[in-house]
Amino acid sequence: SRAAQTVLIVNGDSEVLEMLEPVLDAGHYDVVFVESSHHAYSQIKRVQPDLVILCVRMDEPESLQVLSMLKLDPGTRDVP
């Protein structure tokens, strides 16, 4: 059997998580939730997820900064 893929969710509010939970459960994904953008980049580097769901809010410039850092880093730029 193949190993479960890891999905890391950053800044997801409860409504987003409720919507995604049935899909992720059905796919047997390991889910890691990071509440704040402040430490998201270091968590992503540590966990090395197969997919990152980054909730970008215009009133939170940190999330756009995390996205830029991920795309500039050769180790994370190809993570969807």
PyMOL commands that set and color helices and strands:
alter all, ss='L'
color gray80, all
select helices_A, chain A and resi 14-26+37-47+61-72
alter helices_A, ss='H'
color red, helices_A
select strands_A, chain A and resi 6-10+30-34+51-54
alter strands_A, ss='S'
color yellow, strands_A
deselect
rebuild
show_as cartoon
